[in-house]
Amino acid sequence: MAKISLKLDELIDGVMLRGDMTKLTAAHAGDGSGQATRGAVLQLLKARLADGRKIAEAML
């Protein structure tokens, strides 16, 4: 069986994710630990995880 060369940056763009998370924390008051910020970050991570899964499934 052939082994697939997997690069994590093909699944999730870390630079873009960090940028989006920085924007979320800057958009909400405080240090980023507030409930609104945590909820927004959770939604962002869930969306990126779903996108990464779709890409991984397409690679199969």
Summary of the structure (lengths in Angstrom):
residues: 60
radius of gyration: 14.8
end to end distance: 12.7
largest distance: 52.1
contacts: 120
relative contact order: 0.14
helix: 72%
strand: 0%
